[in-house]
Amino acid sequence: MLFGVTTMTFFHKPILEALEIIAACGFDCAEIWADHAWDDIKGASAKELKATLTRLNLESTVHCPIMDISITSPNKGIRAESMRQTYQAIDLARDLGSRLIVVHPGSRFSVLENHETHWANQVDAVRKILDYAKKQGVLATMENMDSDKEIVSVKYWPDLERLFSDMSSHEKWVTLDVTHIRDTEQVLAFIEQAGSHIAHLHLSDGTAEKMHLRIGTGNLNLRRIADALQRSGYAGVWSLECFIADNNQAKLEEELKQARSLFA
């Protein structure tokens, strides 16, 4: 069983320093957020990242960039730039030898945006992303997004299944973010429906109002969720994606302890 954590937990620190802390806490894997890696001040090159990951004996996953981009933007210039940066993140995963890359589906710009046009852009973008990732030898996984937002079109497994079906994809790999769903029973339904298609997990607690809380501070029954994932045969990384406001190493060590306790 491998435990990981996103470098965005320490976004206010240089990413190489964040990796040192992640390793010191006892994690097996680091999720490299592209926005963090590419930051003008806090970032690092792929060569530096790979050398540091190797020295620290950390595996890696990569998260696509998310700041001010959307692969389904109705603005074709923004859409093109978002695709370019997503391809660049896939290249990063390739160069690092990462286990996979997490990709965000697009959302509508507003509730007034035409559903059919948005969905056509979604299918076209994701098809191109998966094709590019396959050519680079990178496993691309699509993440379920915020279930409480009306502009979000990919929230649950049926949405993802429709997306894969509309693009005629035989590969249906997903990252399950439990706090994006917010409700234990709906998370359990996702696990039952998606089964072996779940390649990666974002683990954090949440409430109806807040996401990405530390384990035990929200309303999700994470032990039931962990049990269900194990019964489904999940063998990926249990990757923490919680917000720790003051970049505190001791709190992250405690979070890893809490994650491990789900299996006690």
C-alpha positions, 0 to 999 in steps of 0.5 A: 500500500502506497501513500502519497501527498500533493506538493500543493500542500506546501505550495508556498515553499520551493517544490524541491523543499516540499519534496524533502518534507514529503519524504521526511514525513514518510510518504512513498509518493509525491503528486507533482502539481504542474503549477508548482513545478512551473512557478517562476520562483518556487518551481524546478526543472524536470531534471531537478525534480527527477534527481530529487525524487530518485535521491529521496526514493519517492515515486511520483504522479503528476497533476495537470495545471489548473490555474486560469485554464480550461480545456473546454473554454468557449474562448478558443485561444484559452482552450488552445493554451489550456491544451498546450499546457496539459500536453506539457504536463504529460511531457513532465510525467513522461520525463519523471517516469511518473505512475500517471497524470491526473487531468481535470475535465473542463467545466462550462464558463457559466450556466448560460453556456450551451450544453451541447457546445460545451460537451462537444468541446469536452469530448474533443479535448479529452480524446486529444489528451488521451491520445497524446498521453498514450503516445508518450507512454503516460497513463492519463486519468480523468478526475471527477469534479465538484458535485455542488457546482452547476457549471460542472459536467463531469461529477459522477461515474455515469458522467465519466462513462458517457465521456469515454463512450462519446469519444469511443475510448476503450481506456477508462481510467479515473482519479476518484476525488472523494471530497468532490462528491461530498457524500459517503453513500455517493462515493460508495456508489461511485466505487461500486460502479467504476470498480477497476477503472479507478487508477488513482485516489485523492483522499481528504475529508469534507462537508457539504460546505467545504472540501479538502479538509484534514481526515476526521474534520469532515463528515465523510466516513473514510473508513467505509470508503477505504474498505470499499476501495480495498474490496474493489481491488484498488491497488493505486496510491492513497494520495492525500490532498488536504489543505494545511494552511501554515505549511506545517510538517508536523501536521502533515505527519499526523495526516499520514498517521490518520490515513494509515489508521483507516486500515487498522 
